[in-house]
Amino acid sequence: MITINNEPKAYTPIFLGTIQHSIRLSLEIIIMIGMKRNDEIIETYNVTISAIDLGQLPNIGNEIPISEIIGSELSGFKAKVRQSDVQLQNTVSTELEQLVDLKNVGLYQLLKGQNEMTQTSKIPKLLSNHMILIRQLLGKTQPELANAIGVSERTIWGIENGSQTISDKFIDKILTVYTDFAESIEVQFDWVSLTFPDLTSKQVINDILKIQPDLFLERPTSQNFYTCEMAFAGEKNIYIQDFAPIKNPETQAIEQKYGTTLYLTGKGTRLFEKALLEQNITWHDFFQKARQYRGHLTRLDIAINDKWGLLNMNDLVKAVQEKRFWSKSKSYAVHGNVDDGWTVNFGKSPFVIRAYDKRKEQASKGFDTDVQNRVELELHQDKAEYIIDEWLNHDNNKTLTEITFDILYTYLWFTDKPIKEKLLKADKVRDTIENSVAPMPAWSLLTALGHKMKFVRQPKEQSIERIEKWVLDSVVPSLAVLKKTGHWAEVIEAMNSAELSSEQQKLVKATMINVITQANQKLTINFEKPKKRYQEI
């Protein structure tokens, strides 16, 4: 006998296996159980259950001591264990530990090996050379800095010669006085993709994005095994791929296969942040809603923007070439050159850390940016899910910025001198390196200050700047020739009579429309004066 949503059922719950990707170190796992009656499995449930309460996992096919199941397909099911059958209340079962090791997902390996990191942030200690670097970035002398932040010149001198330590309060004073420096590092999303197993693309547009459906262009696709694509303004910035409705050959009825993936590219995240602003919600709110619809991240890119040039890509590349770095991943690659900009990758999918010259990268496309260098965390599948799990976890109260820099600090470290081979073979490699080799000041300063920086939204409206730039750079000179030779009237007539494609019509509409979401229908639209950046709460 078992109770399902408060209704007694004459079923015997049978253990059918573990959904391995659901394992967390919180020890709440998802398992599959079958409802057996008269030697027949009537139905199955994927339920979340406490591994500690459950104790030792039974063999597949054996009865499992579950007394109650509550929940729904939308929000998920949870199971309770019969207390009389609870074993190993205070220990983790051997089978579960082996499964964690086998799957290699203990805290998804992002912070594994740093026991204290699972609870509190570990921040590099600021040293005298960091203080000198900060002062150089500010362009101030010791007396000027001391006077600005309200401390004695002797304090600055003592910190820079190593006789005094740098307190957290001291750094806060600098960040309060020099507001530009306080915004010199920022964190933002640069790519988000989510799979919704129970929705169609139109449901994602209406229920998840809440963007006006008539701003999307529907077209066929063969990408990623999908057959239909809905693209905002006809461009691949915000787009959703799913299966087109098909006719059942037996019943002749039109059927819709569920399952769809939402893609927000780098530009797409900025456009969607305009929708978030109109709806008066944050990314945190959005991901909570996505979870309610069983949305699962397939990719998440987090960008760390260095706007003051704390990092120097030439120095990072040289450090890699001289083996003055340590990474948890043995895989790394260097691309580019001094003129066009460097890119350095550490690791392979599902987790890559990438550092590159953002200003030169944008300049090569004809654009300008206030970001000099960028460090990106590119995470796929469960690695991406871990980030959002931690962020939505109310128990640890960590900000996305703290989580991001915890991971960066744990996975990658640069030093001032080459790391000897014997240090790389030590039992505790990272601790040994930090205790033996001085860090690269710029990198350790980035990771130390990062925890104090902000996660921002940078909403942008749909624009036709790409077309405008192409016309100005490539077409205008030819138009000038036509105008000076008396052919301008024909050009104007041709523009007036030109027929726009479906993509071009959607682009015009999305560019001209004032409100892209349905927020005005629900009276939640944000009417505040637009800003370039918004701090995520």
LOMI-708602 format. One line per 10 residues: their letters; for each residue x, y, z of C-alpha. Coordinates in pm, 1 decimal. Layout:
A) X/Y/Z; ...
//
This chain:
MITINNEPKA) 0.0/0.0/0.0; 125.5/348.0/-90.1; -30.2/698.0/-81.0; -10.9/904.3/-400.0; -116.1/1267.9/-354.7; -312.2/1170.0/-41.6; -496.0/888.3/-220.9; -424.0/531.5/-95.5; -323.7/290.0/-371.8; -289.6/-86.1/-352.3
YTPIFLGTIQ) 51.1/-76.7/-519.4; 389.3/-216.5/-421.0; 670.0/31.1/-506.3; 955.6/-135.9/-696.9; 1304.3/15.2/-746.0; 1380.9/50.4/-1119.8; 1708.4/244.5/-1111.0; 1877.2/578.8/-1051.1; 1854.2/880.4/-1282.1; 2229.2/941.5/-1252.3
HSIRLSLEII) 2242.1/1296.1/-1386.0; 2031.2/1406.6/-1091.2; 2292.6/1329.6/-825.1; 2391.0/1626.0/-607.1; 2606.1/1636.5/-296.5; 2291.4/1750.8/-117.5; 2211.0/1377.2/-144.6; 1871.5/1436.8/-293.2; 1860.5/1198.6/-585.5; 1602.5/1116.1/-848.0
IMIGMKRNDE) 1513.8/750.1/-882.7; 1265.1/562.8/-1096.3; 1008.1/349.1/-918.9; 737.5/126.3/-1061.2; 391.3/65.1/-914.8; 342.7/-310.2/-905.7; 6.0/-479.1/-871.6; -64.9/-845.8/-938.7; 288.8/-897.2/-1073.9; 244.6/-617.9/-1328.7
IIETYNVTIS) 397.3/-266.6/-1337.6; 94.6/-37.2/-1370.4; 280.4/297.1/-1391.0; 620.3/452.7/-1316.9; 735.4/769.4/-1139.9; 1062.9/963.2/-1135.1; 1080.2/1086.1/-776.6; 1318.2/1296.6/-570.4; 1417.3/1122.4/-249.1; 1666.1/1177.9/33.3
AIDLGQLPNI) 1956.5/934.4/-3.3; 2022.0/963.0/370.0; 1663.7/864.7/457.6; 1667.9/587.7/199.9; 2000.9/448.2/312.6; 2130.1/154.3/108.5; 1993.5/134.7/-244.2; 1798.8/-187.0/-310.0; 1867.8/-406.0/-609.2; 1675.1/-322.4/-924.8
GNEIPISEII) 1343.6/-506.5/-918.2; 1325.5/-522.8/-537.2; 1064.2/-352.1/-323.4; 1162.2/-5.6/-197.8; 1031.8/128.4/137.0; 839.6/432.9/8.1; 519.3/524.0/188.4; 407.2/839.2/7.4; 448.4/1027.3/-321.8; 336.8/1386.2/-373.2
GSELSGFKAK) 371.9/1627.3/-667.6; 288.2/1654.5/-1036.9; 445.6/1608.3/-1378.0; 502.8/1983.8/-1401.3; 664.6/2046.5/-1063.2; 810.2/1698.3/-1014.1; 739.7/1423.9/-761.4; 886.3/1372.1/-414.5; 884.4/1051.9/-211.3; 890.5/977.3/161.2
VRQSDVQLQN) 1048.2/668.0/314.7; 875.8/449.6/574.1; 1060.0/540.0/892.5; 1056.5/183.5/1019.7; 1269.6/82.5/722.7; 1520.2/366.8/741.8; 1879.8/250.0/774.0; 2213.1/425.2/794.4; 2058.4/752.4/910.7; 2388.3/934.9/948.1
TVSTELEQLV) 2599.9/783.6/669.6; 2594.3/780.1/294.4; 2539.8/440.6/138.1; 2842.3/273.3/-18.1; 2652.2/223.7/-342.3; 2570.6/593.9/-368.0; 2932.5/695.4/-309.0; 3047.4/451.9/-577.2; 2784.9/589.0/-815.1; 2900.0/945.7/-753.7
DLKNVGLYQL) 3261.2/846.7/-825.9; 3159.0/650.5/-1133.0; 2954.6/935.7/-1274.5; 3224.4/1183.9/-1168.9; 2967.6/1447.1/-1080.6; 3041.7/1509.7/-714.3; 2948.4/1876.0/-702.8; 2997.0/1826.9/-1079.3; 3371.7/1837.5/-1011.0; 3356.3/2217.2/-1025.5
LKGQNEMTQT) 3464.7/2269.6/-667.7; 3569.0/1916.5/-570.8; 3900.6/1898.7/-389.6; 3834.3/2219.1/-195.1; 3623.5/2096.7/96.8; 3575.1/2440.3/245.1; 3465.0/2573.0/-95.1; 3137.8/2387.8/-75.1; 3029.8/2612.9/208.9; 3230.6/2936.4/193.1
SKIPKLLSNH) 3413.6/3128.6/-74.5; 3791.1/3106.9/-87.0; 3942.6/3436.6/-196.4; 4310.3/3498.6/-277.8; 4489.4/3703.8/-15.4; 4576.8/4055.7/-130.6; 4947.5/4137.4/-101.3; 5170.4/4443.7/-137.4; 5215.8/4399.1/-512.8; 4837.2/4404.0/-551.4
MILIRQLLGK) 4823.1/4741.7/-378.2; 5090.2/4878.0/-609.4; 4897.5/4745.9/-911.2; 4571.0/4902.2/-789.7; 4739.5/5239.3/-740.6; 4896.1/5218.4/-1087.8; 4557.0/5139.7/-1242.1; 4409.0/5440.7/-1064.1; 4702.5/5656.2/-1173.9; 4756.7/5792.2/-821.2
TQPELANAIG) 5061.0/5859.5/-605.0; 5074.2/5731.9/-248.1; 4979.2/6076.2/-101.7; 4695.8/6121.8/-354.3; 4545.7/5780.7/-278.4; 4580.1/5825.9/97.3; 4408.1/6164.4/84.7; 4125.3/6040.0/-138.3; 4025.6/5743.6/78.5; 4090.4/5910.4/413.3
VSERTIWGIE) 4390.6/5715.6/547.4; 4742.9/5819.9/636.0; 5018.5/5814.5/378.3; 5207.4/5589.1/617.8; 4928.6/5329.0/584.1; 4967.0/5316.4/205.8; 5345.1/5300.8/240.1; 5321.7/5022.9/499.6; 5089.0/4814.1/280.1; 5311.7/4850.3/-24.2
NGSQTISDKF) 5629.2/4749.0/160.4; 5453.2/4452.4/320.6; 5463.1/4566.2/683.5; 5083.6/4610.3/694.5; 4807.7/4382.6/568.3; 4527.7/4483.6/332.3; 4195.4/4462.7/511.1; 3858.2/4405.8/349.5; 3747.4/4742.7/486.1; 4042.3/4913.8/317.0
IDKILTVYTD) 3946.3/4771.1/-25.6; 3585.1/4876.6/31.3; 3705.1/5235.1/87.3; 3883.9/5234.1/-247.1; 3580.2/5091.5/-427.8; 3352.2/5350.1/-263.4; 3568.3/5647.0/-363.8; 3665.9/5525.5/-710.4; 3331.0/5415.4/-853.9; 3476.5/5350.5/-1199.8
FAESIEVQFD) 3720.1/5105.9/-1044.9; 3430.3/4940.0/-859.0; 3274.3/4873.5/-1200.3; 3597.6/4768.5/-1369.1; 3497.6/4402.1/-1353.5; 3145.4/4284.5/-1422.7; 2973.8/3952.2/-1476.4; 2693.7/3883.7/-1724.9; 2535.5/3595.6/-1913.7; 2658.2/3561.0/-2270.8
WVSLTFPDLT) 2474.4/3248.1/-2387.6; 2178.6/3056.4/-2246.2; 2011.7/2749.7/-2393.8; 1738.7/2548.6/-2222.3; 1552.6/2233.4/-2322.0; 1185.4/2199.2/-2227.5; 1070.6/1835.7/-2271.0; 698.2/1911.4/-2226.5; 654.3/2228.7/-2435.2; 638.6/2342.3/-2795.2
SKQVINDILK) 816.5/2650.0/-2930.0; 494.3/2852.3/-2925.9; 437.4/2761.5/-2561.3; 793.2/2871.7/-2479.8; 729.4/3206.9/-2650.1; 398.8/3260.2/-2469.5; 467.9/3108.2/-2126.5; 845.4/3132.0/-2074.6; 969.6/3428.3/-2279.2; 638.1/3617.9/-2287.1
IQPDLFLERP) 746.6/3794.9/-2606.2; 486.2/3888.4/-2865.0; 448.6/3583.2/-3094.2; 404.3/3790.0/-3412.0; 765.9/3907.7/-3379.0; 888.1/3553.8/-3452.3; 940.0/3404.0/-3794.9; 852.1/3036.0/-3834.7; 1066.1/2837.4/-4075.0; 1180.4/2476.7/-4129.6
TSQNFYTCEM) 1512.5/2351.4/-3995.0; 1707.2/2026.0/-3982.1; 1944.0/2139.0/-3705.9; 1972.7/1934.6/-3385.5; 1713.1/1679.3/-3507.9; 1436.7/1940.7/-3493.0; 1211.4/2023.8/-3787.1; 1081.0/2373.0/-3703.0; 1237.5/2698.3/-3584.6; 1089.1/3020.4/-3445.0
AFAGEKNIYI) 1335.4/3311.3/-3477.7; 1287.3/3653.9/-3317.2; 1293.7/3920.9/-3592.3; 1391.0/3642.9/-3831.8; 1745.9/3635.1/-3692.8; 1931.8/3372.6/-3491.9; 1969.3/3570.1/-3173.5; 1662.7/3449.3/-2985.4; 1526.3/3134.4/-3143.2; 1345.7/2815.3/-3046.8
QDFAPIKNPE) 1367.4/2482.6/-3224.7; 1107.3/2208.7/-3199.6; 917.1/1956.9/-3406.7; 668.7/2071.2/-3666.4; 317.1/1922.9/-3638.6; 273.1/1608.6/-3847.5; -26.7/1415.7/-3974.8; -85.3/1075.2/-3820.8; -106.3/833.6/-4118.6; -357.0/613.2/-3934.8
TQAIEQKYGT) -595.9/873.4/-3791.2; -512.6/1162.0/-4031.2; -513.8/1386.1/-3723.4; -253.1/1664.3/-3686.5; -25.9/1574.9/-3394.1; 235.7/1782.6/-3215.5; 546.5/1615.9/-3077.4; 660.9/1789.9/-2759.5; 1015.3/1889.5/-2673.1; 1191.7/2210.1/-2768.6
TLYLTGKGTR) 1517.3/2399.2/-2706.6; 1545.8/2773.3/-2649.6; 1863.6/2950.6/-2760.6; 1975.0/3294.4/-2642.7; 2303.3/3383.1/-2813.0; 2540.9/3656.1/-2695.0; 2330.6/3924.8/-2865.7; 2016.6/3729.7/-2780.4; 2082.2/3756.6/-2406.1; 2105.0/4135.7/-2437.8
LFEKALLEQN) 1781.8/4148.5/-2640.4; 1605.0/3922.1/-2392.0; 1722.4/4144.2/-2106.8; 1507.2/4413.5/-2269.4; 1212.0/4175.8/-2228.8; 1310.4/4107.5/-1865.9; 1316.1/4482.6/-1802.8; 971.3/4529.7/-1954.9; 834.3/4245.9/-1742.6; 1010.0/4384.8/-1433.4
ITWHDFFQKA) 1178.5/4051.8/-1354.2; 1540.2/3935.8/-1320.4; 1738.8/3642.2/-1455.3; 1695.4/3480.1/-1114.0; 1316.2/3500.0/-1156.4; 1342.7/3367.1/-1511.7; 1539.1/3055.7/-1414.0; 1300.6/2983.5/-1128.4; 1013.5/2993.6/-1376.8; 1204.2/2776.9/-1624.7
RQYRGHLTRL) 1251.7/2514.0/-1352.0; 876.8/2506.3/-1293.8; 835.8/2400.3/-1657.3; 1111.0/2135.2/-1624.2; 1357.8/2347.1/-1820.8; 1705.9/2191.3/-1825.9; 2013.9/2392.5/-1922.7; 2209.8/2260.8/-2217.6; 2457.5/2549.2/-2224.4; 2540.2/2850.5/-2009.7
DIAINDKWGL) 2815.7/3102.7/-2083.6; 2914.8/3343.3/-1807.4; 3129.0/3638.3/-1914.0; 3370.1/3820.4/-1684.1; 3430.5/4160.0/-1843.0; 3762.4/4332.8/-1769.9; 3692.9/4696.8/-1856.5; 4009.9/4851.7/-1713.9; 4266.7/4622.0/-1866.4; 4356.7/4446.4/-1540.4
LNMNDLVKAV) 4462.9/4158.4/-1759.2; 4703.6/4173.1/-2050.4; 4648.8/3897.9/-2306.8; 5012.4/3913.7/-2419.0; 5114.2/3839.5/-2058.6; 4865.7/3550.3/-2029.0; 4984.7/3393.0/-2354.5; 5347.2/3429.5/-2245.6; 5261.0/3267.6/-1911.0; 5105.6/2971.3/-2093.6
QEKRFWSKSK) 5406.0/2935.5/-2322.2; 5643.1/2947.2/-2022.0; 5432.1/2697.9/-1819.8; 5350.2/2961.3/-1557.5; 4998.6/2836.6/-1498.0; 4804.5/2551.1/-1340.4; 4469.9/2422.7/-1463.4; 4252.5/2133.6/-1349.0; 4223.3/2040.3/-1713.5; 4534.6/1923.8/-1897.4
SYAVHGNVDD) 4389.4/2049.4/-2224.5; 4469.3/2400.9/-2342.2; 4513.7/2585.7/-2671.8; 4635.3/2928.4/-2786.6; 4492.4/3100.8/-3096.1; 4544.7/3436.8/-3266.2; 4830.7/3685.8/-3266.1; 4939.2/4019.9/-3120.5; 4774.4/4230.0/-3391.9; 4436.4/4056.3/-3416.7
GWTVNFGKSP) 4413.0/3953.0/-3051.3; 4483.5/3635.8/-2856.5; 4244.2/3365.8/-2738.8; 4344.3/3102.7/-2483.1; 4119.4/2803.2/-2405.9; 4153.7/2576.3/-2103.6; 3959.6/2249.6/-2097.9; 3711.6/2088.0/-2332.9; 3334.7/2052.6/-2335.4; 3142.8/2027.6/-2106.3
FVIRAYDKRK) 3353.6/2294.5/-1931.0; 3585.8/2544.9/-2095.8; 3751.5/2857.3/-1956.1; 3831.3/3104.4/-2232.4; 4027.3/3431.4/-2212.9; 4047.3/3665.9/-2511.6; 4095.0/4025.1/-2625.2; 3734.3/4143.6/-2652.5; 3819.2/4489.1/-2785.9; 4023.3/4354.6/-3077.2
EQASKGFDTD) 3763.1/4084.6/-3144.8; 3488.8/4348.8/-3174.9; 3713.0/4583.0/-3375.3; 3763.7/4306.5/-3634.1; 3384.1/4312.4/-3683.4; 3375.7/4691.8/-3706.1; 3228.7/4750.0/-3360.2; 3348.0/4924.6/-3045.8; 3316.5/4808.3/-2684.5; 3408.6/4931.8/-2337.0
VQNRVELELH) 3533.4/4581.7/-2249.0; 3906.4/4532.3/-2302.5; 3941.9/4163.6/-2215.3; 3695.4/3889.0/-2135.1; 3718.4/3562.6/-1942.6; 3433.5/3322.5/-2018.7; 3309.5/3011.1/-1843.8; 3139.6/2792.6/-2103.6; 2939.9/2516.7/-1931.8; 2722.5/2245.1/-2082.5
QDKAEYIIDE) 2451.4/2015.8/-1946.3; 2501.1/1921.6/-1578.6; 2790.6/2162.3/-1536.1; 2557.4/2446.5/-1636.1; 2282.6/2309.1/-1412.3; 2519.9/2315.4/-1114.8; 2568.1/2692.1/-1146.6; 2195.1/2761.0/-1140.4; 2142.0/2505.1/-861.1; 2389.5/2692.2/-644.9
WLNHDNNKTL) 2243.8/3030.5/-735.6; 1885.1/2929.5/-661.6; 1988.4/2754.7/-339.4; 1858.2/2983.4/-65.0; 2060.9/2802.2/201.4; 2402.8/2930.1/92.2; 2292.3/3282.9/-14.4; 2573.8/3303.9/-269.5; 2557.5/3557.8/-548.9; 2622.4/3449.0/-906.7
TEITFDILYT) 2942.3/3656.5/-899.0; 3073.2/3469.9/-593.3; 2992.1/3132.8/-750.6; 3160.3/3234.2/-1077.1; 3483.9/3348.1/-916.6; 3490.9/3048.0/-681.2; 3495.5/2824.8/-988.4; 3750.0/3037.9/-1174.4; 3981.2/3040.8/-871.4; 3942.4/2663.6/-826.4
YLWFTDKPIK) 4009.0/2573.7/-1189.0; 4277.2/2811.3/-1315.6; 4577.4/2986.7/-1161.8; 4865.9/3187.0/-1309.4; 5205.3/3233.2/-1145.1; 5497.4/3474.6/-1173.7; 5753.1/3199.3/-1234.5; 5747.3/2862.7/-1412.8; 5602.1/2576.1/-1207.8; 5852.1/2297.0/-1155.4
EKLLKADKVR) 5755.9/1951.1/-1270.7; 5787.9/1802.3/-922.0; 5526.9/2046.3/-788.6; 5279.9/1922.1/-1047.8; 5318.4/1570.3/-906.7; 5252.8/1666.2/-543.3; 4959.3/1514.0/-353.9; 4784.9/1847.9/-315.1; 4903.6/2015.0/-632.5; 4713.7/2341.5/-609.1
DTIENSVAPM) 4796.6/2407.2/-241.4; 5159.6/2319.1/-301.8; 5184.8/2557.6/-597.3; 5022.9/2846.0/-408.1; 5257.3/2793.1/-113.8; 5567.2/2764.1/-332.7; 5527.7/3001.3/-630.1; 5416.5/3364.9/-621.7; 5095.4/3432.4/-818.4; 5068.7/3655.5/-1122.7
PAWSLLTALG) 4954.4/3984.3/-959.7; 4700.3/4075.4/-1228.0; 4529.3/3733.5/-1226.5; 4516.4/3698.8/-847.7; 4388.2/4058.5/-822.3; 4113.0/3976.6/-1073.5; 3999.8/3673.5/-872.2; 4027.5/3860.6/-539.9; 3833.2/4168.7/-649.5; 3584.2/3964.6/-851.0
HKMKFVRQPK) 3383.1/3864.2/-545.8; 3306.6/4232.0/-481.6; 3193.5/4306.6/-835.8; 2841.8/4301.5/-981.3; 2634.3/4074.5/-1199.9; 2468.8/4305.3/-1452.3; 2200.9/4308.6/-1717.4; 2262.4/4518.0/-2028.6; 1929.1/4533.9/-2216.8; 1932.0/4629.4/-2582.9
EQSIERIEKW) 1657.2/4677.8/-2837.7; 1648.0/4495.7/-3168.1; 1843.2/4705.1/-3417.7; 1943.5/4701.6/-3780.5; 2295.2/4825.6/-3707.6; 2447.2/4529.1/-3890.7; 2264.8/4622.1/-4212.8; 2331.2/4992.8/-4160.0; 2703.9/4931.9/-4111.8; 2723.3/4720.3/-4426.8
VLDSVVPSLA) 2543.9/4990.1/-4627.7; 2768.1/5269.0/-4492.3; 3088.6/5071.9/-4548.6; 3015.0/4895.6/-4875.9; 2715.6/5048.6/-5052.4; 2729.9/5425.1/-4990.1; 3036.1/5483.8/-5213.0; 2853.3/5315.9/-5503.1; 2536.6/5514.7/-5428.2; 2740.0/5835.7/-5438.6
VLKKTGHWAE) 2860.4/5747.0/-5788.5; 2501.1/5681.6/-5902.1; 2383.1/6011.6/-5752.2; 2658.0/6215.1/-5917.6; 2593.8/6052.0/-6256.2; 2218.8/6123.6/-6251.2; 2085.1/5779.4/-6156.4; 1956.9/5869.5/-5806.0; 1588.9/5873.9/-5913.0; 1610.3/5512.4/-6028.6
VIEAMNSAEL) 1765.8/5412.9/-5692.8; 1484.0/5581.4/-5494.6; 1220.4/5420.5/-5715.7; 1379.5/5079.0/-5674.4; 1385.8/5115.5/-5291.8; 1021.2/5221.8/-5283.0; 908.8/4926.5/-5494.4; 1135.4/4664.2/-5334.3; 957.0/4366.7/-5174.9; 1084.3/4255.0/-4836.5
SSEQQKLVKA) 1125.9/3891.1/-4748.0; 953.0/3742.4/-4442.7; 1276.7/3774.4/-4243.7; 1317.5/4139.2/-4343.8; 956.2/4220.2/-4253.3; 998.3/4066.8/-3906.2; 1322.3/4261.3/-3860.1; 1149.6/4589.5/-3949.3; 860.4/4519.3/-3712.4; 1082.4/4412.6/-3421.2
TMINVITQAN) 1300.4/4720.2/-3472.4; 1011.4/4966.9/-3486.8; 786.0/4825.0/-3214.8; 804.5/4996.5/-2875.3; 710.1/4703.4/-2652.3; 834.7/4354.4/-2741.3; 666.9/4167.1/-2456.2; 314.3/4108.5/-2335.3; 392.8/4295.1/-2011.6; 157.6/4584.0/-2088.2
QKLTINFEKP) -134.4/4342.5/-2094.9; -59.2/4245.8/-1731.7; 31.0/4596.7/-1611.9; 378.7/4494.0/-1496.8; 573.4/4691.7/-1755.5; 876.6/4875.7/-1622.5; 843.0/5245.4/-1708.4; 1164.7/5365.2/-1542.6; 1409.4/5568.9/-1746.8; 1626.7/5323.0/-1941.4
KKRYQEI) 1983.2/5269.2/-1824.0; 2274.4/5100.7/-1997.6; 2324.2/4847.7/-1718.4; 2115.9/4707.1/-1435.7; 2258.4/4526.6/-1136.6; 2107.0/4182.7/-1090.0; 1967.1/4132.3/-741.2
//
